[in-house]
Amino acid sequence: MTVTIELPSDIEAGLLAQAQAEGLAVSDYVQHLVLERVAAKRDNASAARPAYELPPEEWIRKFDAWTESHAALDLPLLSDEDINRESIYRERGL
């Protein structure tokens, strides 16, 4: 599809500078921006759906992405002692 839009000169100059910084032609850069925006909208639309409404493949993909997002936090692992029943309920006498 071909779309023609009129942009203010300052926006045009900004797009040109950004495209050059990315090493792309302005048309390729704008196409990249549009496709990125459309993909983000699509992802947000499916993100708004409850997990139980997602197809299993999409649920797994989203769950894997969620778990991977925690890798950068570099959290310590819990030992077996930290998560056993006696340790969890020690103060309650259970």
Contacts in CASP RR format, 6 or more apart in sequence:
PFRMAT RR
TARGET T0000
AUTHOR 0000-0000-0000
METHOD contacts of the structure
MODEL  1
MTVTIELPSDIEAGLLAQAQAEGLAVSDYVQHLVLERVAAKRDNASAARP
AYELPPEEWIRKFDAWTESHAALDLPLLSDEDINRESIYRERGL
7 15 0 8 1.000
15 26 0 8 1.000
15 29 0 8 1.000
15 30 0 8 1.000
16 26 0 8 1.000
18 29 0 8 1.000
19 25 0 8 1.000
19 26 0 8 1.000
19 28 0 8 1.000
19 29 0 8 1.000
19 30 0 8 1.000
22 29 0 8 1.000
22 32 0 8 1.000
24 32 0 8 1.000
46 54 0 8 1.000
46 58 0 8 1.000
47 62 0 8 1.000
51 59 0 8 1.000
51 62 0 8 1.000
54 62 0 8 1.000
81 87 0 8 1.000
85 94 0 8 1.000
END
